[in-house]
Every structure is written in C-alpha cells, then in structure tokens.
Amino acid sequence: MAAKEHTYKRRQVYVKKGFQFKFMLRFCLVILIGAGISTALLLAFSQGTLTSSFQDSRLVVRETSMAILPAVIYTNLITLGLICLASIMVTLFVSHKIAGPLYRFELELKRIAEGDLTRDIHLREHDQITDIAESLNSMTGSLNGKVGEIRTMVAELAQTATDSQDANTVARQLTGLEQKIDATFKLERE
C-alpha cells in the first residue's frame, strides 16, 4: 500500500457555527456574571464608609459606594468588552485546533463505517489529536489488509474447488462469499 501525502486545509471559518456561537456566548456570560459579582462585592464592602470629593468647587461628602459606582461600572464595561473580544479570538483559535479535527474525524469515520477501508484521516500539522488520527489510519490499513487476505484466500479456495469436479457447489458458495465481501467493503487491489 503506497503512502499518500495529503495536506488538508479547512476553508471554513467556523467548524460548526452553532457549537462555536453557544460556546463563545456562554464564555462571555460567565465573564459578565463575574463582573457583576465583582461590582456587587466592591459596593457591599464599601458600604458604611464616606468619601469626600470636590464637585463644582464644593466639598461633597457621600457614601463611598455611590461615589465610586460610575467609575466601577465604566471600568467593568471596558474590561468586559476587551476580555470578550480576546476570548472570542482565543475560542476561535482553540476550536479550530480541537473541534476542527473532530469534525474531520466525523466525516471520515462515516465513510469508513460505510465500508471504505481506503480512507485515511489527514489533519493539519499542528492540529491536536494527530496521534489518534494516526492510530485510526493504522487500524483502517490493518482492516484493509486483513479483509484483502481473506478475499485472496476465498479466491484461492474457489479456484481449488473449481479444479475438482465434485466441488462445484463449494465453488459457487465461495464465489458468493467473495462477491459479498466485495459488495460490503471498498478495498485496494494489489
């Protein structure tokens, strides 16, 4: 079996749009909840304290929580926006390194399950789980070889049975078996 060199480059920006969108949305919601909890804790811990500041050339004394509330909200909104953008970029990158190969596995395994034992799973050089792809490729190659050996043995038995005059029934049965193997599996010919 000759080794085939394939380079696989995915042309889609999203592997599964629904999966990525939900994942990013949940991640951003967790960050938003964290920002809300942080703001609530900061305001709760600053209760009962006073802060003095100058507004319009007047000295104003207010509760600390009310004095810092606008600055905390603005800071949290800016931080939330920046972290969400960064997390979306990281999520896209990571999902293409993990979910992309899994998507490729899904497509190739469907073809192998249909009986095409000539399929190999080709991933990009730096994708994750390349070891699993190599193992699956080894498995399909091994299955291809074993089924091919069985097919060869059946052909030899059919030839032997055909050579003897009293074994015509056996020859027909073996030929039927060989045809069934050919119909079930797509095998490389030697």
MARBA-3410 file (N, C-alpha, C, O; in Angstrom, 1 decimal):
190
0.9,-1.2,0.0,0.0,0.0,0.0,0.9,1.2,0.0,1.7,1.4,0.9 ~ 0.8,2.1,-1.0,1.6,3.2,-1.1,1.2,4.3,-0.2,0.0,4.5,0.0 ~ 2.1,5.0,0.4,1.8,6.1,1.4,1.3,7.3,0.6,2.1,7.8,-0.3 ~ 0.2,7.9,0.9,-0.3,9.0,0.2,-0.1,10.3,1.0,-0.3,10.2,2.2 ~ 0.4,11.3,0.4,0.7,12.6,1.1,-0.5,13.5,0.8,-0.7,13.9,-0.3
-1.2,13.9,1.8,-2.3,14.8,1.7,-2.1,15.9,2.7,-1.7,15.7,3.8 ~ -2.3,17.1,2.3,-2.4,18.2,3.2,-3.8,18.7,3.2,-4.4,19.0,2.2 ~ -4.4,18.8,4.4,-5.8,19.2,4.5,-5.8,20.6,5.1,-5.3,20.9,6.1 ~ -6.5,21.5,4.3,-6.7,22.9,4.8,-8.1,23.2,4.8,-8.8,23.1,3.8 ~ -8.7,23.5,6.0,-10.1,23.7,6.1,-10.4,25.1,5.5,-9.6,26.1,5.8
-11.4,25.2,4.8,-11.8,26.5,4.1,-12.8,27.3,4.9,-13.1,28.4,4.6 ~ -13.4,26.6,5.9,-14.5,27.3,6.7,-13.9,28.1,7.8,-12.8,27.7,8.4 ~ -14.5,29.2,8.2,-14.1,29.9,9.3,-14.6,29.3,10.6,-13.9,29.2,11.6 ~ -15.8,28.7,10.5,-16.4,28.1,11.7,-16.5,26.6,11.4,-16.9,26.2,10.2 ~ -16.2,25.8,12.4,-16.4,24.3,12.2,-17.9,24.0,12.3,-18.4,23.5,11.3
-18.5,24.2,13.3,-19.9,24.1,13.5,-20.4,25.4,14.1,-20.1,25.6,15.3 ~ -21.0,26.2,13.4,-21.3,27.6,13.8,-22.1,27.6,15.1,-21.9,28.4,16.0 ~ -23.1,26.7,15.2,-23.9,26.7,16.4,-23.1,26.4,17.6,-23.3,27.0,18.7 ~ -22.2,25.4,17.5,-21.4,25.0,18.7,-20.5,26.1,19.1,-20.4,26.5,20.3 ~ -19.8,26.8,18.1,-18.9,27.8,18.5,-19.6,29.0,19.0,-19.2,29.6,20.0
-20.8,29.4,18.5,-21.5,30.5,18.9,-22.0,30.3,20.4,-21.8,31.2,21.2 ~ -22.5,29.2,20.7,-23.0,28.9,22.0,-21.8,28.9,23.0,-22.0,29.4,24.1 ~ -20.7,28.3,22.6,-19.5,28.2,23.5,-19.1,29.7,23.8,-18.8,30.0,24.9 ~ -18.9,30.5,22.8,-18.5,31.9,23.0,-19.5,32.7,23.8,-19.1,33.4,24.7 ~ -20.8,32.5,23.6,-21.8,33.2,24.3,-21.8,32.8,25.8,-21.8,33.7,26.7
-21.6,31.5,26.1,-21.5,31.1,27.5,-20.3,31.6,28.1,-20.4,32.0,29.3 ~ -19.2,31.6,27.4,-17.9,32.1,28.0,-18.1,33.6,28.3,-17.7,34.1,29.4 ~ -18.7,34.4,27.4,-18.9,35.8,27.7,-19.9,36.1,28.8,-19.7,37.0,29.6 ~ -20.9,35.2,28.9,-21.9,35.3,30.0,-21.2,35.1,31.4,-21.5,35.7,32.3 ~ -20.3,34.1,31.4,-19.6,33.8,32.6,-18.7,35.1,33.0,-18.7,35.4,34.2
-18.1,35.7,32.0,-17.3,36.9,32.3,-18.2,38.0,32.8,-17.9,38.7,33.7 ~ -19.4,38.2,32.2,-20.4,39.2,32.6,-20.8,38.9,34.0,-20.9,39.9,34.8 ~ -21.1,37.7,34.4,-21.6,37.4,35.7,-20.4,37.7,36.7,-20.7,38.2,37.8 ~ -19.2,37.3,36.3,-18.0,37.6,37.2,-17.9,39.1,37.4,-17.6,39.5,38.5 ~ -18.1,39.9,36.4,-18.0,41.4,36.5,-19.1,41.9,37.4,-18.9,42.8,38.2
-20.3,41.3,37.3,-21.4,41.7,38.2,-21.2,41.4,39.6,-21.4,42.2,40.5 ~ -20.7,40.2,39.9,-20.3,39.8,41.2,-19.2,40.6,41.8,-19.3,41.1,43.0 ~ -18.2,40.9,41.0,-17.1,41.8,41.4,-17.6,43.2,41.8,-17.2,43.7,42.9 ~ -18.5,43.8,41.0,-19.1,45.1,41.3,-19.9,45.0,42.6,-19.8,45.9,43.4 ~ -20.8,44.0,42.7,-21.6,43.9,43.9,-20.8,43.8,45.2,-21.1,44.4,46.2
-19.7,43.0,45.1,-18.9,42.8,46.3,-18.1,44.1,46.6,-18.0,44.5,47.8 ~ -17.6,44.8,45.6,-16.9,46.1,45.9,-17.9,47.1,46.5,-17.5,47.8,47.5 ~ -19.1,47.2,46.0,-20.1,48.1,46.6,-20.5,47.6,48.0,-20.7,48.5,48.9 ~ -20.6,46.3,48.2,-21.0,45.9,49.5,-19.9,46.1,50.6,-20.2,46.5,51.7 ~ -18.7,45.9,50.2,-17.6,46.2,51.1,-17.3,47.6,51.4,-16.7,48.0,52.4
-17.8,48.5,50.5,-17.6,49.9,50.7,-18.8,50.6,51.4,-18.8,51.8,51.5 ~ -19.8,49.8,51.7,-20.9,50.4,52.5,-20.5,50.8,53.8,-19.6,50.2,54.5 ~ -21.1,51.9,54.3,-20.8,52.4,55.6,-19.5,53.2,55.7,-19.1,53.6,56.8 ~ -19.0,53.5,54.6,-17.8,54.4,54.6,-18.2,55.7,53.8,-19.0,55.7,52.9 ~ -17.5,56.7,54.1,-17.7,58.0,53.5,-16.5,58.4,52.7,-15.4,58.1,53.0
-16.8,59.2,51.6,-15.7,59.7,50.7,-16.0,61.1,50.5,-17.2,61.5,50.3 ~ -15.0,61.9,50.6,-15.2,63.3,50.3,-14.5,63.6,48.9,-13.5,63.1,48.6 ~ -15.2,64.5,48.2,-14.6,64.9,46.9,-15.1,66.3,46.6,-16.0,66.9,47.2 ~ -14.5,66.9,45.6,-14.8,68.3,45.2,-15.6,68.2,43.9,-15.2,67.5,42.9 ~ -16.8,68.8,43.9,-17.6,68.9,42.7,-18.1,70.3,42.5,-18.7,70.9,43.4
-17.8,70.9,41.4,-18.1,72.3,41.1,-17.7,73.2,42.2,-18.4,74.1,42.7 ~ -16.4,73.1,42.6,-15.8,73.9,43.7,-16.4,73.8,45.0,-16.3,74.7,45.9 ~ -17.1,72.7,45.3,-17.7,72.5,46.6,-17.2,71.1,47.1,-17.0,70.2,46.4 ~ -17.1,71.1,48.4,-16.7,69.8,49.1,-18.0,69.0,49.2,-19.0,69.5,49.8 ~ -18.0,67.8,48.7,-19.2,66.9,48.8,-18.7,65.6,49.5,-17.7,65.0,49.2
-19.5,65.2,50.5,-19.3,64.0,51.3,-20.5,63.1,51.0,-21.6,63.4,51.1 ~ -20.1,61.9,50.4,-21.1,60.8,50.1,-20.6,59.5,50.5,-19.5,59.3,50.9 ~ -21.5,58.5,50.4,-21.1,57.2,50.7,-20.1,56.8,49.6,-20.3,57.1,48.5 ~ -19.1,56.0,50.0,-18.1,55.6,49.1,-18.7,54.7,48.0,-18.3,54.9,46.8 ~ -19.6,53.9,48.3,-20.2,53.0,47.2,-20.8,53.9,46.1,-20.7,53.5,44.9
-21.5,54.9,46.5,-22.2,55.8,45.5,-21.1,56.7,44.8,-21.3,57.0,43.6 ~ -20.1,57.0,45.4,-19.1,57.9,44.8,-18.3,57.1,43.7,-17.9,57.7,42.7 ~ -18.0,55.8,44.0,-17.2,55.1,43.0,-18.0,54.3,42.0,-17.4,53.7,41.1 ~ -19.3,54.2,42.2,-20.2,53.4,41.3,-20.0,53.7,39.8,-19.8,52.8,39.1 ~ -20.0,55.0,39.4,-19.8,55.2,37.9,-18.5,54.8,37.4,-18.4,54.2,36.3
-17.4,55.0,38.2,-16.1,54.6,37.7,-16.0,53.0,37.7,-15.4,52.5,36.8 ~ -16.6,52.3,38.6,-16.6,50.9,38.6,-17.4,50.3,37.4,-16.9,49.4,36.8 ~ -18.5,50.9,37.1,-19.3,50.5,36.0,-18.6,50.7,34.7,-18.5,49.8,33.9 ~ -18.0,51.9,34.5,-17.3,52.1,33.3,-16.1,51.2,33.1,-15.8,50.6,32.0 ~ -15.3,51.0,34.2,-14.2,50.1,34.2,-14.6,48.7,33.8,-13.9,48.0,33.0
-15.7,48.2,34.5,-16.1,46.9,34.2,-16.6,46.7,32.8,-16.4,45.7,32.1 ~ -17.3,47.7,32.2,-17.8,47.6,30.8,-16.6,47.6,29.8,-16.6,46.8,28.9 ~ -15.6,48.4,30.1,-14.5,48.4,29.2,-13.7,47.1,29.3,-13.3,46.5,28.3 ~ -13.5,46.6,30.5,-12.8,45.4,30.7,-13.6,44.2,30.1,-13.0,43.3,29.5 ~ -14.9,44.2,30.3,-15.7,43.1,29.8,-15.6,43.1,28.3,-15.5,42.0,27.7
-15.7,44.2,27.7,-15.6,44.3,26.2,-14.3,43.7,25.7,-14.3,42.9,24.8 ~ -13.2,44.2,26.3,-11.9,43.7,25.9,-11.7,42.2,26.1,-11.1,41.5,25.3 ~ -12.1,41.7,27.3,-11.9,40.3,27.6,-12.8,39.5,26.7,-12.4,38.4,26.3 ~ -14.0,39.9,26.4,-14.9,39.2,25.5,-14.3,39.1,24.1,-14.3,38.0,23.5 ~ -13.8,40.2,23.6,-13.1,40.1,22.3,-11.9,39.2,22.3,-11.7,38.4,21.4
-11.1,39.3,23.3,-10.0,38.3,23.4,-10.4,36.9,23.5,-9.8,36.0,22.9 ~ -11.5,36.7,24.3,-11.9,35.3,24.5,-12.5,34.7,23.2,-12.4,33.5,22.9 ~ -13.2,35.6,22.4,-13.7,35.1,21.1,-12.6,34.7,20.2,-12.7,33.7,19.5 ~ -11.5,35.5,20.2,-10.4,35.2,19.3,-9.7,33.9,19.8,-9.4,33.0,19.0 ~ -9.5,33.7,21.1,-8.9,32.5,21.6,-9.8,31.3,21.4,-9.3,30.2,21.0
-11.1,31.5,21.6,-12.1,30.4,21.3,-12.0,29.9,19.9,-12.0,28.7,19.6 ~ -12.0,30.9,19.0,-11.9,30.5,17.5,-10.6,29.8,17.2,-10.7,28.7,16.5 ~ -9.5,30.2,17.8,-8.3,29.5,17.6,-8.3,28.1,18.1,-7.9,27.2,17.5 ~ -8.7,28.0,19.4,-8.7,26.7,20.1,-9.6,25.8,19.4,-9.4,24.6,19.3 ~ -10.8,26.3,19.1,-11.8,25.4,18.5,-11.4,24.8,17.1,-11.7,23.7,16.8
-10.6,25.6,16.4,-10.1,25.1,15.1,-9.0,24.1,15.3,-8.8,23.3,14.5 ~ -8.3,24.1,16.5,-7.3,23.1,16.7,-7.9,21.8,17.3,-7.2,20.8,17.2 ~ -9.0,21.9,17.9,-9.6,20.7,18.6,-10.9,20.3,17.8,-11.0,19.2,17.4 ~ -11.9,21.2,17.7,-13.2,20.9,17.1,-13.0,20.6,15.6,-13.7,19.8,15.0 ~ -12.1,21.3,15.0,-11.8,21.1,13.6,-11.4,19.7,13.2,-12.0,19.1,12.4
-10.4,19.2,13.9,-10.0,17.8,13.7,-11.2,16.8,14.0,-11.3,15.8,13.4 ~ -11.9,17.1,15.1,-13.0,16.2,15.4,-14.1,16.2,14.3,-14.7,15.2,14.0 ~ -14.3,17.4,13.7,-15.2,17.5,12.6,-14.7,16.6,11.4,-15.5,15.9,10.8 ~ -13.4,16.7,11.2,-12.8,15.9,10.1,-12.9,14.4,10.4,-13.2,13.7,9.5 ~ -12.7,14.1,11.7,-12.9,12.7,12.1,-14.3,12.2,11.8,-14.5,11.1,11.2
-15.3,13.0,12.1,-16.7,12.7,12.0,-16.9,12.4,10.5,-17.6,11.3,10.2 ~ -16.5,13.2,9.6,-16.7,13.0,8.2,-16.0,11.7,7.7,-16.6,10.9,7.0 ~ -14.7,11.5,8.0,-14.0,10.3,7.6,-14.5,9.0,8.2,-14.6,8.0,7.5 ~ -14.9,9.1,9.5,-15.4,7.9,10.1,-16.7,7.4,9.5,-17.0,6.2,9.5 ~ -17.5,8.3,9.1,-18.8,8.0,8.4,-18.4,7.2,7.1,-19.1,6.2,6.8
-17.4,7.6,6.4,-17.0,6.9,5.1,-16.5,5.6,5.5,-16.7,4.6,4.8 ~ -15.6,5.5,6.5,-15.1,4.2,6.9,-16.2,3.2,7.3,-16.1,2.1,7.0 ~ -17.1,3.8,8.1,-18.2,2.9,8.6,-19.1,2.4,7.4,-19.7,1.4,7.5 ~ -19.1,3.1,6.3,-19.8,2.6,5.1,-19.0,1.5,4.4,-19.5,1.0,3.4 ~ -17.8,1.2,4.9,-17.1,0.1,4.3,-15.9,0.6,3.4,-15.2,-0.3,2.9
-15.6,1.9,3.3,-14.5,2.3,2.5,-13.2,2.3,3.4,-12.9,3.2,4.1 ~ -12.5,1.1,3.3,-11.3,1.0,4.1,-10.1,1.6,3.5,-8.9,1.3,3.9 ~ -10.2,2.3,2.4,-9.1,3.0,1.8,-8.9,4.4,2.3,-8.0,5.1,1.9 ~ -9.8,4.9,3.2,-9.8,6.3,3.7,-8.7,6.4,4.7,-8.5,5.6,5.6 ~ -8.1,7.6,4.7,-7.1,8.0,5.7,-7.6,9.3,6.3,-8.2,10.1,5.5
-7.4,9.6,7.5,-7.7,10.8,8.1,-6.5,11.7,8.1,-5.4,11.4,8.7 ~ -6.6,12.8,7.4,-5.5,13.8,7.3,-5.8,15.1,8.0,-6.8,15.7,7.8 ~ -4.9,15.4,9.0,-5.1,16.6,9.7,-3.9,17.6,9.4,-2.9,17.2,8.8 ~ -4.1,18.8,9.7,-3.0,19.8,9.5,-1.9,19.5,10.5,-2.1,18.8,11.6 ~ -0.7,19.9,10.3,0.5,19.6,11.0,0.4,19.9,12.5,0.8,19.1,13.4
-0.2,21.1,12.9,-0.2,21.5,14.2,-1.6,21.3,14.9,-1.8,21.8,16.0 ~ -2.5,20.5,14.3,-3.8,20.2,14.9,-3.6,19.3,16.1,-2.6,18.5,16.1 ~ -4.5,19.3,17.0,-4.4,18.4,18.1,-4.9,17.0,17.7,-5.5,16.9,16.6 ~ -4.7,16.0,18.5,-5.2,14.7,18.4,-4.7,14.0,17.1,-5.4,13.1,16.5 ~ -3.5,14.4,16.6,-2.9,13.8,15.4,-2.6,12.3,15.7,-2.6,11.5,14.8
-2.2,12.0,17.0,-1.9,10.6,17.4,-3.1,9.7,17.2,-2.9,8.6,16.7 ~ -4.3,10.2,17.5,-5.5,9.4,17.3,-5.7,9.2,15.8,-6.1,8.1,15.4 ~ -5.5,10.2,15.0,-5.7,10.1,13.6,-4.7,9.0,13.0,-5.1,8.2,12.2 ~ -3.5,9.0,13.5,-2.5,8.0,13.0,-2.9,6.6,13.4,-2.8,5.7,12.7 ~ -3.5,6.5,14.7,-4.0,5.2,15.1,-5.1,4.7,14.3,-5.2,3.5,13.9
-6.1,5.6,14.0,-7.2,5.2,13.2,-6.8,4.9,11.7,-7.3,3.9,11.1 ~ -5.8,5.6,11.2,-5.3,5.3,9.9,-4.6,3.9,9.9,-4.8,3.1,9.0 ~ -3.9,3.6,11.0,-3.3,2.3,11.1,-4.3,1.2,11.2,-4.2,0.1,10.6 ~ -5.4,1.5,11.9,-6.5,0.5,12.1,-7.2,0.2,10.7,-7.4,-0.9,10.4 ~ -7.5,1.3,10.0,-8.2,1.0,8.7,-7.2,0.3,7.7,-7.6,-0.5,6.9
-5.9,0.7,7.8,-4.9,0.0,6.9,-4.9,-1.5,7.3,-4.8,-2.4,6.4 ~ -4.9,-1.8,8.6,-4.8,-3.2,9.1,-6.1,-3.9,8.6,-6.0,-5.1,8.1 ~ -7.3,-3.3,8.8,-8.5,-4.0,8.4,-8.5,-4.2,6.9,-8.9,-5.2,6.4 ~ -8.0,-3.2,6.2,-8.0,-3.4,4.7,-7.1,-4.6,4.3,-7.5,-5.4,3.5 ~ -5.9,-4.7,5.0,-5.1,-5.8,4.7,-5.7,-7.1,5.1,-5.6,-8.1,4.3
-6.3,-7.2,6.2,-6.9,-8.5,6.7,-8.1,-8.9,5.8,-8.2,-10.1,5.4 ~ -8.9,-8.0,5.5,-10.0,-8.3,4.6,-9.5,-8.7,3.2,-10.1,-9.6,2.6 ~ -8.5,-8.0,2.8,-7.8,-8.4,1.5,-7.3,-9.8,1.5,-7.4,-10.5,0.5 ~ -6.6,-10.2,2.6,-6.1,-11.5,2.8,-7.2,-12.5,2.7,-7.1,-13.6,2.1 ~ -8.3,-12.3,3.4,-9.5,-13.2,3.4,-10.0,-13.3,2.0,-10.3,-14.4,1.6
-10.1,-12.2,1.3,-10.6,-12.2,-0.1,-9.7,-13.1,-0.9,-10.2,-13.8,-1.8 ~ -8.4,-12.9,-0.8,-7.4,-13.7,-1.5,-7.6,-15.2,-1.2,-7.6,-16.1,-2.1 ~ -7.7,-15.5,0.1,-7.9,-16.9,0.5,-9.2,-17.5,-0.1,-9.2,-18.7,-0.6 ~ -10.3,-16.7,-0.1,-11.5,-17.2,-0.7,-11.3,-17.5,-2.2,-11.8,-18.4,-2.7 ~ -10.6,-16.6,-2.9,-10.4,-16.7,-4.3,-9.6,-18.0,-4.6,-9.8,-18.7,-5.5
-8.6,-18.3,-3.7,-7.8,-19.5,-3.9,-8.6,-20.7,-3.6,-8.5,-21.7,-4.4 ~ -9.5,-20.7,-2.6,-10.3,-21.8,-2.3,-11.3,-22.1,-3.5,-11.6,-23.2,-3.8 ~ -11.8,-21.0,-4.0,-12.7,-21.1,-5.2,-12.0,-21.7,-6.3,-12.6,-22.6,-7.0 ~ -10.8,-21.4,-6.6,-10.0,-21.9,-7.7,-9.8,-23.4,-7.4,-9.9,-24.2,-8.3 ~ -9.4,-23.8,-6.2,-9.2,-25.2,-5.9,-10.5,-26.0,-6.0,-10.4,-27.1,-6.6
-11.6,-25.4,-5.5,-12.8,-26.2,-5.6,-13.3,-26.3,-7.1,-13.9,-27.3,-7.4 ~ -13.0,-25.3,-7.9,-13.4,-25.4,-9.3,-12.6,-26.4,-10.0,-13.1,-27.1,-10.9 ~ -11.3,-26.6,-9.6,-10.4,-27.6,-10.3,-10.9,-29.0,-10.0,-10.8,-29.9,-10.9 ~ -11.5,-29.3,-8.9,-12.0,-30.6,-8.6,-13.5,-30.7,-9.1,-14.3,-29.8,-8.9 ~ -13.8,-31.8,-9.8,-15.1,-32.0,-10.4,-16.3,-32.0,-9.4,-17.4,-31.5,-9.8
-16.1,-32.6,-8.3,-17.2,-32.8,-7.3,-17.4,-31.6,-6.4,-18.3,-31.7,-5.5 ~ -16.7,-30.6,-6.5,-16.8,-29.5,-5.6,-17.4,-28.2,-6.2,-17.1,-27.1,-5.8 ~ -18.3,-28.4,-7.2,-18.9,-27.2,-7.8,-19.8,-26.4,-6.9,-19.8,-25.2,-7.0 ~ -20.4,-27.1,-6.0,-21.3,-26.4,-5.0,-20.4,-25.5,-4.1,-20.8,-24.4,-3.8 ~ -19.3,-26.1,-3.6,-18.4,-25.3,-2.8,-17.9,-24.1,-3.5,-17.8,-23.0,-2.9
-17.5,-24.2,-4.7,-17.0,-23.1,-5.5,-18.0,-22.0,-5.7,-17.7,-20.9,-5.6 ~ -19.3,-22.4,-5.9,-20.3,-21.4,-6.0,-20.5,-20.6,-4.7,-20.7,-19.4,-4.7 ~ -20.5,-21.4,-3.6,-20.6,-20.7,-2.3,-19.5,-19.8,-2.0,-19.7,-18.7,-1.5 ~ -18.3,-20.2,-2.3,-17.1,-19.4,-2.1,-17.1,-18.1,-3.0,-16.7,-17.0,-2.5 ~ -17.6,-18.3,-4.2,-17.7,-17.1,-5.1,-18.7,-16.2,-4.6,-18.5,-14.9,-4.6
-19.8,-16.7,-4.1,-20.8,-15.8,-3.4,-20.3,-15.1,-2.2,-20.6,-13.9,-2.0 ~ -19.5,-15.7,-1.5,-18.8,-15.1,-0.3,-17.9,-14.0,-0.8,-17.9,-12.9,-0.2 ~ -17.1,-14.3,-1.8,-16.2,-13.3,-2.3,-17.0,-12.0,-2.8,-16.6,-10.9,-2.6 ~ -18.1,-12.3,-3.5,-18.9,-11.2,-4.0,-19.5,-10.3,-2.9,-19.6,-9.1,-3.0 ~ -19.9,-11.0,-1.8,-20.4,-10.3,-0.7,-19.3,-9.4,0.0,-19.6,-8.3,0.4
-18.1,-9.9,0.1,-17.0,-9.1,0.7,-16.8,-7.9,-0.2,-16.6,-6.8,0.3 ~ -16.8,-8.1,-1.6,-16.6,-7.0,-2.5,-17.7,-6.0,-2.4,-17.4,-4.8,-2.5 ~ -18.9,-6.4,-2.2,-20.0,-5.5,-2.1,-20.0,-4.8,-0.8,-20.5,-3.6,-0.7 ~ -19.5,-5.4,0.3,-19.5,-4.8,1.6,-18.4,-3.8,1.8,-18.6,-2.7,2.4 ~ -17.2,-4.1,1.3,-16.0,-3.3,1.6,-15.4,-2.7,0.3,-15.4,-3.4,-0.8
-14.9,-1.6,0.3,-14.1,-1.0,-0.8,-12.7,-1.2,-0.4,-12.2,-0.6,0.5 ~ -12.0,-2.1,-1.1,-10.6,-2.4,-0.8,-9.7,-2.0,-1.9,-10.1,-2.0,-3.1 ~ -8.5,-1.8,-1.5,-7.4,-1.5,-2.5,-7.0,-2.8,-3.2,-6.9,-3.9,-2.5 ~ -6.8,-2.8,-4.4,-6.4,-4.0,-5.2,-4.9,-4.1,-5.2,-4.2,-3.1,-5.3 ~ -4.4,-5.3,-5.0,-2.9,-5.5,-5.0,-2.4,-5.5,-6.5,-1.2,-5.6,-6.6
END
